[in-house]
């Protein structure tokens, strides 16, 4: 698995289409550890490593969508069409929850970039159509104790991590920035002209029940496929067999 980011870490020298992957708030590349083996005949899986976590722990996390997306877009453009290349590489992009919001903004921006191939697919999960009202009160301005309590109630952070004061002191700036990014996000308007959408939700997730996914149909002129799986907000990515089967079906379709 190749982890890439705005520092332009090199990719392996192969010409499979690329699948860029973005995690939920607080997540990292480990979310996608099962994906290369499941998709290796179709794409090269490329998790995007965001600032403030894993190998980029020493960098400040970015809490504004408008600051993060241009940096990521420049990095992806350089990878998809490096200097001297005659054609841009084929690619798709996936994101879950916060990652889905970032993926939407990147797909829209890069589809409009001169000389770039549009993504074959925008694949999103755990995220209703951009612009819908939030289902939860904002968390990023809570004090540390209340913020940790809210994280525990959401179920995305393991209890053993929440219980470790020193570890949480390291993670809280990144977590708070991620929630600030998604809670202050003003989605870009418009629709993708040349990119298909696969939007996946879960029947026990207030963020992505089917009714909140239906608006994705209007976000692509090429159409959207809407699927609701059984599970909750995190289970569809933490036990990803059903999600990966859907992604395989999409990626196997001709562009």
MARMI-799009 format. One record per residue (C-alpha): residue number from 1; x, y, z. Coordinates in pm, 1 decimal. Layout:
REM residues N
<pt><nr>NUM</nr><u>X</u><v>Y</v><w>Z</w></pt>
...
END
This chain:
REM residues 255
<pt><nr>1</nr><u>0.0</u><v>0.0</v><w>0.0</w></pt>
<pt><nr>2</nr><u>134.6</u><v>339.5</v><w>-96.7</w></pt>
<pt><nr>3</nr><u>54.6</u><v>629.9</v><w>132.9</w></pt>
<pt><nr>4</nr><u>68.6</u><v>962.7</v><w>-48.2</w></pt>
<pt><nr>5</nr><u>18.1</u><v>1316.8</v><w>66.8</w></pt>
<pt><nr>6</nr><u>97.0</u><v>1674.0</v><w>-24.9</w></pt>
<pt><nr>7</nr><u>469.1</u><v>1597.3</v><w>9.0</w></pt>
<pt><nr>8</nr><u>434.6</u><v>1388.5</v><w>-307.5</w></pt>
<pt><nr>9</nr><u>573.7</u><v>1059.7</v><w>-177.9</w></pt>
<pt><nr>10</nr><u>651.5</u><v>849.8</v><w>-488.4</w></pt>
<pt><nr>11</nr><u>412.4</u><v>590.1</v><w>-622.6</w></pt>
<pt><nr>12</nr><u>520.7</u><v>251.6</v><w>-753.1</w></pt>
<pt><nr>13</nr><u>592.4</u><v>243.0</v><w>-1123.5</w></pt>
<pt><nr>14</nr><u>273.6</u><v>84.8</v><w>-1253.7</w></pt>
<pt><nr>15</nr><u>-9.4</u><v>215.9</v><w>-1464.3</w></pt>
<pt><nr>16</nr><u>-314.8</u><v>78.8</v><w>-1289.9</w></pt>
<pt><nr>17</nr><u>-579.2</u><v>342.6</v><w>-1222.8</w></pt>
<pt><nr>18</nr><u>-541.9</u><v>503.4</v><w>-882.1</w></pt>
<pt><nr>19</nr><u>-799.5</u><v>495.1</v><w>-603.0</w></pt>
<pt><nr>20</nr><u>-736.0</u><v>775.7</v><w>-354.6</w></pt>
<pt><nr>21</nr><u>-889.1</u><v>709.3</v><w>-12.4</w></pt>
<pt><nr>22</nr><u>-980.6</u><v>951.8</v><w>265.2</w></pt>
<pt><nr>23</nr><u>-1077.2</u><v>847.1</v><w>620.2</w></pt>
<pt><nr>24</nr><u>-1334.2</u><v>967.2</v><w>871.9</w></pt>
<pt><nr>25</nr><u>-1247.8</u><v>1232.8</v><w>1131.5</w></pt>
<pt><nr>26</nr><u>-959.5</u><v>1109.5</v><w>1343.7</w></pt>
<pt><nr>27</nr><u>-885.3</u><v>823.9</v><w>1103.4</w></pt>
<pt><nr>28</nr><u>-569.3</u><v>738.5</v><w>917.2</w></pt>
<pt><nr>29</nr><u>-436.3</u><v>509.8</v><w>647.0</w></pt>
<pt><nr>30</nr><u>-481.7</u><v>201.1</v><w>866.5</w></pt>
<pt><nr>31</nr><u>-854.1</u><v>217.3</v><w>790.0</w></pt>
<pt><nr>32</nr><u>-767.2</u><v>89.2</v><w>443.0</w></pt>
<pt><nr>33</nr><u>-525.9</u><v>-192.1</v><w>527.7</w></pt>
<pt><nr>34</nr><u>-754.3</u><v>-459.5</v><w>376.8</w></pt>
<pt><nr>35</nr><u>-821.2</u><v>-270.6</v><w>55.6</w></pt>
<pt><nr>36</nr><u>-512.8</u><v>-337.9</v><w>-160.2</w></pt>
<pt><nr>37</nr><u>-558.1</u><v>-714.7</v><w>-153.5</w></pt>
<pt><nr>38</nr><u>-928.8</u><v>-681.0</v><w>-232.4</w></pt>
<pt><nr>39</nr><u>-881.6</u><v>-439.5</v><w>-524.0</w></pt>
<pt><nr>40</nr><u>-529.5</u><v>-501.7</v><w>-654.1</w></pt>
<pt><nr>41</nr><u>-645.0</u><v>-637.8</v><w>-991.4</w></pt>
<pt><nr>42</nr><u>-839.7</u><v>-318.4</v><w>-1058.9</w></pt>
<pt><nr>43</nr><u>-660.1</u><v>-21.2</v><w>-900.6</w></pt>
<pt><nr>44</nr><u>-365.9</u><v>91.0</v><w>-695.7</w></pt>
<pt><nr>45</nr><u>-503.0</u><v>185.9</v><w>-352.1</w></pt>
<pt><nr>46</nr><u>-356.9</u><v>518.0</v><w>-239.1</w></pt>
<pt><nr>47</nr><u>-462.8</u><v>644.4</v><w>106.0</w></pt>
<pt><nr>48</nr><u>-420.0</u><v>1016.7</v><w>147.4</w></pt>
<pt><nr>49</nr><u>-230.8</u><v>1087.6</v><w>468.1</w></pt>
<pt><nr>50</nr><u>-361.8</u><v>1412.5</v><w>612.3</w></pt>
<pt><nr>51</nr><u>-156.3</u><v>1647.7</v><w>833.7</w></pt>
<pt><nr>52</nr><u>-153.4</u><v>1589.5</v><w>1208.7</w></pt>
<pt><nr>53</nr><u>-153.6</u><v>1207.4</v><w>1215.6</w></pt>
<pt><nr>54</nr><u>71.7</u><v>906.0</v><w>1163.3</w></pt>
<pt><nr>55</nr><u>387.6</u><v>1002.2</v><w>970.9</w></pt>
<pt><nr>56</nr><u>262.3</u><v>1363.7</v><w>961.2</w></pt>
<pt><nr>57</nr><u>204.1</u><v>1391.8</v><w>1336.8</w></pt>
<pt><nr>58</nr><u>459.4</u><v>1671.2</v><w>1354.0</w></pt>
<pt><nr>59</nr><u>257.0</u><v>1892.0</v><w>1119.9</w></pt>
<pt><nr>60</nr><u>-38.7</u><v>2094.2</v><w>1244.6</w></pt>
<pt><nr>61</nr><u>-375.3</u><v>1948.5</v><w>1151.2</w></pt>
<pt><nr>62</nr><u>-579.1</u><v>2159.3</v><w>910.2</w></pt>
<pt><nr>63</nr><u>-922.8</u><v>2262.9</v><w>1033.3</w></pt>
<pt><nr>64</nr><u>-1051.0</u><v>2452.0</v><w>727.6</w></pt>
<pt><nr>65</nr><u>-1169.8</u><v>2282.6</v><w>409.6</w></pt>
<pt><nr>66</nr><u>-1068.7</u><v>2582.9</v><w>202.1</w></pt>
<pt><nr>67</nr><u>-709.6</u><v>2550.3</v><w>325.3</w></pt>
<pt><nr>68</nr><u>-680.7</u><v>2171.9</v><w>290.1</w></pt>
<pt><nr>69</nr><u>-836.4</u><v>2109.8</v><w>-51.4</w></pt>
<pt><nr>70</nr><u>-609.3</u><v>2329.4</v><w>-268.8</w></pt>
<pt><nr>71</nr><u>-299.4</u><v>2165.1</v><w>-118.7</w></pt>
<pt><nr>72</nr><u>-432.4</u><v>1815.3</v><w>-173.8</w></pt>
<pt><nr>73</nr><u>-553.4</u><v>1901.5</v><w>-523.9</w></pt>
<pt><nr>74</nr><u>-208.5</u><v>2025.1</v><w>-624.8</w></pt>
<pt><nr>75</nr><u>-49.5</u><v>1707.3</v><w>-490.4</w></pt>
<pt><nr>76</nr><u>-292.9</u><v>1482.4</v><w>-673.6</w></pt>
<pt><nr>77</nr><u>-259.6</u><v>1675.0</v><w>-999.1</w></pt>
<pt><nr>78</nr><u>118.2</u><v>1633.2</v><w>-987.8</w></pt>
<pt><nr>79</nr><u>80.6</u><v>1258.4</v><w>-934.6</w></pt>
<pt><nr>80</nr><u>-186.8</u><v>1211.4</v><w>-1197.2</w></pt>
<pt><nr>81</nr><u>-2.9</u><v>1406.1</v><w>-1463.7</w></pt>
<pt><nr>82</nr><u>365.7</u><v>1431.3</v><w>-1377.9</w></pt>
<pt><nr>83</nr><u>595.4</u><v>1654.6</v><w>-1587.2</w></pt>
<pt><nr>84</nr><u>650.9</u><v>1505.8</v><w>-1932.0</w></pt>
<pt><nr>85</nr><u>350.8</u><v>1273.6</v><w>-1922.8</w></pt>
<pt><nr>86</nr><u>142.9</u><v>1275.2</v><w>-2241.2</w></pt>
<pt><nr>87</nr><u>-177.9</u><v>1175.3</v><w>-2066.8</w></pt>
<pt><nr>88</nr><u>-317.3</u><v>1201.0</v><w>-1717.5</w></pt>
<pt><nr>89</nr><u>-369.2</u><v>871.9</v><w>-1533.9</w></pt>
<pt><nr>90</nr><u>-713.9</u><v>731.1</v><w>-1470.2</w></pt>
<pt><nr>91</nr><u>-831.0</u><v>761.5</v><w>-1112.5</w></pt>
<pt><nr>92</nr><u>-1120.3</u><v>747.0</v><w>-869.2</w></pt>
<pt><nr>93</nr><u>-1160.3</u><v>881.0</v><w>-517.1</w></pt>
<pt><nr>94</nr><u>-1328.8</u><v>741.8</v><w>-205.5</w></pt>
<pt><nr>95</nr><u>-1404.9</u><v>898.8</v><w>131.7</w></pt>
<pt><nr>96</nr><u>-1599.5</u><v>809.8</v><w>443.0</w></pt>
<pt><nr>97</nr><u>-1782.3</u><v>1075.7</v><w>648.7</w></pt>
<pt><nr>98</nr><u>-1534.1</u><v>1365.9</v><w>673.4</w></pt>
<pt><nr>99</nr><u>-1338.0</u><v>1197.3</v><w>396.1</w></pt>
<pt><nr>100</nr><u>-1645.8</u><v>1194.6</v><w>172.9</w></pt>
<pt><nr>101</nr><u>-1678.4</u><v>1571.8</v><w>208.4</w></pt>
<pt><nr>102</nr><u>-1311.5</u><v>1620.0</v><w>115.9</w></pt>
<pt><nr>103</nr><u>-1346.3</u><v>1374.6</v><w>-173.2</w></pt>
<pt><nr>104</nr><u>-1644.0</u><v>1569.6</v><w>-312.1</w></pt>
<pt><nr>105</nr><u>-1449.7</u><v>1893.9</v><w>-308.3</w></pt>
<pt><nr>106</nr><u>-1142.8</u><v>1733.0</v><w>-469.1</w></pt>
<pt><nr>107</nr><u>-1342.4</u><v>1557.0</v><w>-740.6</w></pt>
<pt><nr>108</nr><u>-1525.7</u><v>1877.3</v><w>-832.2</w></pt>
<pt><nr>109</nr><u>-1206.8</u><v>2084.2</v><w>-834.5</w></pt>
<pt><nr>110</nr><u>-992.2</u><v>1838.2</v><w>-1030.6</w></pt>
<pt><nr>111</nr><u>-1262.3</u><v>1753.6</v><w>-1284.3</w></pt>
<pt><nr>112</nr><u>-1249.2</u><v>2119.5</v><w>-1384.2</w></pt>
<pt><nr>113</nr><u>-867.2</u><v>2130.8</v><w>-1395.8</w></pt>
<pt><nr>114</nr><u>-735.3</u><v>2179.9</v><w>-1753.4</w></pt>
<pt><nr>115</nr><u>-541.4</u><v>1880.2</v><w>-1880.4</w></pt>
<pt><nr>116</nr><u>-666.5</u><v>1646.7</v><w>-1608.9</w></pt>
<pt><nr>117</nr><u>-861.2</u><v>1327.6</v><w>-1663.3</w></pt>
<pt><nr>118</nr><u>-1180.8</u><v>1344.4</v><w>-1457.7</w></pt>
<pt><nr>119</nr><u>-1220.6</u><v>1080.0</v><w>-1190.8</w></pt>
<pt><nr>120</nr><u>-1402.1</u><v>769.6</v><w>-1312.6</w></pt>
<pt><nr>121</nr><u>-1586.1</u><v>748.1</v><w>-980.2</w></pt>
<pt><nr>122</nr><u>-1653.7</u><v>955.2</v><w>-672.8</w></pt>
<pt><nr>123</nr><u>-1733.4</u><v>696.2</v><w>-404.8</w></pt>
<pt><nr>124</nr><u>-1869.6</u><v>823.9</v><w>-74.8</w></pt>
<pt><nr>125</nr><u>-1995.9</u><v>655.0</v><w>239.6</w></pt>
<pt><nr>126</nr><u>-2128.5</u><v>777.2</v><w>571.4</w></pt>
<pt><nr>127</nr><u>-2215.7</u><v>1119.7</v><w>430.8</w></pt>
<pt><nr>128</nr><u>-2545.7</u><v>1262.0</v><w>315.3</w></pt>
<pt><nr>129</nr><u>-2569.6</u><v>1490.4</v><w>16.5</w></pt>
<pt><nr>130</nr><u>-2359.6</u><v>1808.9</v><w>54.6</w></pt>
<pt><nr>131</nr><u>-2560.5</u><v>2096.1</v><w>197.9</w></pt>
<pt><nr>132</nr><u>-2802.0</u><v>1899.8</v><w>415.8</w></pt>
<pt><nr>133</nr><u>-2855.5</u><v>2015.8</v><w>772.8</w></pt>
<pt><nr>134</nr><u>-2621.8</u><v>1859.4</v><w>1029.0</w></pt>
<pt><nr>135</nr><u>-2760.0</u><v>1576.7</v><w>1239.8</w></pt>
<pt><nr>136</nr><u>-2546.9</u><v>1654.9</v><w>1547.2</w></pt>
<pt><nr>137</nr><u>-2462.6</u><v>1971.4</v><w>1736.7</w></pt>
<pt><nr>138</nr><u>-2111.0</u><v>2103.1</v><w>1662.3</w></pt>
<pt><nr>139</nr><u>-1840.0</u><v>1954.3</v><w>1882.3</w></pt>
<pt><nr>140</nr><u>-1516.4</u><v>2131.4</v><w>1791.8</w></pt>
<pt><nr>141</nr><u>-1562.4</u><v>2419.8</v><w>2038.8</w></pt>
<pt><nr>142</nr><u>-1636.6</u><v>2200.7</v><w>2341.7</w></pt>
<pt><nr>143</nr><u>-1385.0</u><v>2194.7</v><w>2624.4</w></pt>
<pt><nr>144</nr><u>-1157.6</u><v>1891.2</v><w>2639.0</w></pt>
<pt><nr>145</nr><u>-1364.3</u><v>1694.8</v><w>2890.0</w></pt>
<pt><nr>146</nr><u>-1690.7</u><v>1745.3</v><w>2701.9</w></pt>
<pt><nr>147</nr><u>-1521.3</u><v>1677.3</v><w>2370.2</w></pt>
<pt><nr>148</nr><u>-1379.0</u><v>1345.4</v><w>2495.4</w></pt>
<pt><nr>149</nr><u>-1718.7</u><v>1247.9</v><w>2631.8</w></pt>
<pt><nr>150</nr><u>-1881.2</u><v>1323.6</v><w>2294.6</w></pt>
<pt><nr>151</nr><u>-1619.0</u><v>1116.9</v><w>2113.0</w></pt>
<pt><nr>152</nr><u>-1694.4</u><v>823.7</v><w>2340.0</w></pt>
<pt><nr>153</nr><u>-2066.7</u><v>852.8</v><w>2273.2</w></pt>
<pt><nr>154</nr><u>-2010.9</u><v>855.4</v><w>1897.9</w></pt>
<pt><nr>155</nr><u>-1820.0</u><v>528.0</v><w>1913.2</w></pt>
<pt><nr>156</nr><u>-1543.2</u><v>617.8</v><w>1672.7</w></pt>
<pt><nr>157</nr><u>-1258.0</u><v>628.3</v><w>1923.7</w></pt>
<pt><nr>158</nr><u>-1167.2</u><v>311.2</v><w>2117.4</w></pt>
<pt><nr>159</nr><u>-1239.5</u><v>340.5</v><w>2492.4</w></pt>
<pt><nr>160</nr><u>-882.0</u><v>241.6</v><w>2576.1</w></pt>
<pt><nr>161</nr><u>-756.8</u><v>539.0</v><w>2372.4</w></pt>
<pt><nr>162</nr><u>-1001.1</u><v>780.8</v><w>2536.6</w></pt>
<pt><nr>163</nr><u>-884.1</u><v>660.9</v><w>2878.3</w></pt>
<pt><nr>164</nr><u>-517.4</u><v>745.5</v><w>2811.9</w></pt>
<pt><nr>165</nr><u>-461.8</u><v>1108.6</v><w>2912.8</w></pt>
<pt><nr>166</nr><u>-115.5</u><v>1141.5</v><w>2757.4</w></pt>
<pt><nr>167</nr><u>-224.0</u><v>985.9</v><w>2429.2</w></pt>
<pt><nr>168</nr><u>-536.0</u><v>1199.8</v><w>2414.0</w></pt>
<pt><nr>169</nr><u>-327.3</u><v>1511.3</v><w>2474.3</w></pt>
<pt><nr>170</nr><u>-145.3</u><v>1425.3</v><w>2150.2</w></pt>
<pt><nr>171</nr><u>-458.0</u><v>1337.4</v><w>1954.9</w></pt>
<pt><nr>172</nr><u>-699.1</u><v>1609.6</v><w>2064.9</w></pt>
<pt><nr>173</nr><u>-558.7</u><v>1888.1</v><w>1839.9</w></pt>
<pt><nr>174</nr><u>-596.6</u><v>1664.3</v><w>1533.6</w></pt>
<pt><nr>175</nr><u>-942.6</u><v>1542.3</v><w>1634.1</w></pt>
<pt><nr>176</nr><u>-1064.1</u><v>1891.7</v><w>1711.9</w></pt>
<pt><nr>177</nr><u>-929.5</u><v>2018.8</v><w>1377.3</w></pt>
<pt><nr>178</nr><u>-1106.8</u><v>1739.3</v><w>1190.0</w></pt>
<pt><nr>179</nr><u>-1437.9</u><v>1822.6</v><w>1354.2</w></pt>
<pt><nr>180</nr><u>-1384.0</u><v>2192.6</v><w>1291.9</w></pt>
<pt><nr>181</nr><u>-1316.6</u><v>2118.0</v><w>924.7</w></pt>
<pt><nr>182</nr><u>-1639.0</u><v>1925.3</v><w>873.9</w></pt>
<pt><nr>183</nr><u>-1855.4</u><v>2139.4</v><w>1103.4</w></pt>
<pt><nr>184</nr><u>-1756.4</u><v>2465.6</v><w>931.2</w></pt>
<pt><nr>185</nr><u>-1757.6</u><v>2321.7</v><w>577.0</w></pt>
<pt><nr>186</nr><u>-1952.7</u><v>2521.0</v><w>319.3</w></pt>
<pt><nr>187</nr><u>-2002.6</u><v>2270.9</v><w>34.1</w></pt>
<pt><nr>188</nr><u>-1923.8</u><v>2378.5</v><w>-319.2</w></pt>
<pt><nr>189</nr><u>-2229.4</u><v>2403.1</v><w>-541.1</w></pt>
<pt><nr>190</nr><u>-2266.9</u><v>2234.5</v><w>-874.4</w></pt>
<pt><nr>191</nr><u>-2253.2</u><v>1886.5</v><w>-1020.1</w></pt>
<pt><nr>192</nr><u>-1985.0</u><v>1665.3</v><w>-1165.5</w></pt>
<pt><nr>193</nr><u>-2007.9</u><v>1661.0</v><w>-1544.4</w></pt>
<pt><nr>194</nr><u>-1802.9</u><v>1352.1</v><w>-1629.6</w></pt>
<pt><nr>195</nr><u>-1780.3</u><v>1151.8</v><w>-1307.3</w></pt>
<pt><nr>196</nr><u>-2018.8</u><v>889.0</v><w>-1175.4</w></pt>
<pt><nr>197</nr><u>-2107.4</u><v>868.4</v><w>-807.3</w></pt>
<pt><nr>198</nr><u>-2153.0</u><v>569.5</v><w>-579.4</w></pt>
<pt><nr>199</nr><u>-2306.5</u><v>679.8</v><w>-247.5</w></pt>
<pt><nr>200</nr><u>-2323.4</u><v>419.8</v><w>29.6</w></pt>
<pt><nr>201</nr><u>-2504.4</u><v>457.8</v><w>359.8</w></pt>
<pt><nr>202</nr><u>-2598.3</u><v>247.9</v><w>659.9</w></pt>
<pt><nr>203</nr><u>-2942.0</u><v>180.2</v><w>800.5</w></pt>
<pt><nr>204</nr><u>-2829.5</u><v>260.9</v><w>1156.8</w></pt>
<pt><nr>205</nr><u>-2644.5</u><v>584.0</v><w>1076.0</w></pt>
<pt><nr>206</nr><u>-2827.1</u><v>914.8</v><w>1112.1</w></pt>
<pt><nr>207</nr><u>-2572.4</u><v>1072.0</v><w>876.4</w></pt>
<pt><nr>208</nr><u>-2633.3</u><v>837.5</v><w>584.1</w></pt>
<pt><nr>209</nr><u>-2972.1</u><v>669.4</v><w>588.0</w></pt>
<pt><nr>210</nr><u>-3103.6</u><v>634.3</v><w>234.3</w></pt>
<pt><nr>211</nr><u>-3318.5</u><v>948.9</v><w>246.1</w></pt>
<pt><nr>212</nr><u>-3004.5</u><v>1156.1</v><w>309.6</w></pt>
<pt><nr>213</nr><u>-2825.1</u><v>993.2</v><w>14.7</w></pt>
<pt><nr>214</nr><u>-3087.4</u><v>1056.3</v><w>-251.8</w></pt>
<pt><nr>215</nr><u>-2962.7</u><v>1407.6</v><w>-329.9</w></pt>
<pt><nr>216</nr><u>-2637.7</u><v>1261.7</v><w>-462.6</w></pt>
<pt><nr>217</nr><u>-2835.2</u><v>1184.5</v><w>-780.5</w></pt>
<pt><nr>218</nr><u>-2830.8</u><v>1555.2</v><w>-857.8</w></pt>
<pt><nr>219</nr><u>-2457.2</u><v>1591.7</v><w>-801.4</w></pt>
<pt><nr>220</nr><u>-2349.3</u><v>1409.5</v><w>-1118.4</w></pt>
<pt><nr>221</nr><u>-2468.8</u><v>1455.6</v><w>-1474.5</w></pt>
<pt><nr>222</nr><u>-2364.1</u><v>1093.7</v><w>-1536.8</w></pt>
<pt><nr>223</nr><u>-2578.6</u><v>962.8</v><w>-1255.6</w></pt>
<pt><nr>224</nr><u>-2539.3</u><v>819.4</v><w>-909.5</w></pt>
<pt><nr>225</nr><u>-2592.3</u><v>477.2</v><w>-759.6</w></pt>
<pt><nr>226</nr><u>-2737.3</u><v>483.4</v><w>-407.3</w></pt>
<pt><nr>227</nr><u>-2695.5</u><v>181.4</v><w>-176.8</w></pt>
<pt><nr>228</nr><u>-2786.6</u><v>137.8</v><w>189.1</w></pt>
<pt><nr>229</nr><u>-2607.1</u><v>-137.4</v><w>382.0</w></pt>
<pt><nr>230</nr><u>-2684.7</u><v>-284.0</v><w>721.7</w></pt>
<pt><nr>231</nr><u>-2470.2</u><v>-137.2</v><w>996.0</w></pt>
<pt><nr>232</nr><u>-2377.8</u><v>185.7</v><w>1168.7</w></pt>
<pt><nr>233</nr><u>-2161.4</u><v>483.8</v><w>1088.5</w></pt>
<pt><nr>234</nr><u>-1831.6</u><v>305.8</v><w>1149.5</w></pt>
<pt><nr>235</nr><u>-1908.7</u><v>-62.2</v><w>1089.8</w></pt>
<pt><nr>236</nr><u>-1937.4</u><v>-31.0</v><w>713.4</w></pt>
<pt><nr>237</nr><u>-1570.7</u><v>71.5</v><w>693.8</w></pt>
<pt><nr>238</nr><u>-1439.3</u><v>-135.2</v><w>984.7</w></pt>
<pt><nr>239</nr><u>-1598.3</u><v>-454.4</v><w>849.2</w></pt>
<pt><nr>240</nr><u>-1569.8</u><v>-351.5</v><w>485.6</w></pt>
<pt><nr>241</nr><u>-1652.4</u><v>-669.9</v><w>290.9</w></pt>
<pt><nr>242</nr><u>-1990.2</u><v>-544.2</v><w>165.4</w></pt>
<pt><nr>243</nr><u>-1853.5</u><v>-197.1</v><w>88.4</w></pt>
<pt><nr>244</nr><u>-1555.9</u><v>-341.6</v><w>-98.4</w></pt>
<pt><nr>245</nr><u>-1786.0</u><v>-561.6</v><w>-305.8</w></pt>
<pt><nr>246</nr><u>-1978.8</u><v>-252.2</v><w>-414.3</w></pt>
<pt><nr>247</nr><u>-1657.8</u><v>-67.1</v><w>-495.1</w></pt>
<pt><nr>248</nr><u>-1527.9</u><v>-361.4</v><w>-699.1</w></pt>
<pt><nr>249</nr><u>-1848.7</u><v>-365.5</v><w>-902.9</w></pt>
<pt><nr>250</nr><u>-1817.4</u><v>8.3</v><w>-970.2</w></pt>
<pt><nr>251</nr><u>-1449.0</u><v>6.7</v><w>-1060.8</w></pt>
<pt><nr>252</nr><u>-1495.0</u><v>-289.6</v><w>-1294.7</w></pt>
<pt><nr>253</nr><u>-1736.3</u><v>-86.9</v><w>-1510.8</w></pt>
<pt><nr>254</nr><u>-1580.9</u><v>79.6</v><w>-1815.5</w></pt>
<pt><nr>255</nr><u>-1524.9</u><v>454.8</v><w>-1766.0</w></pt>
END
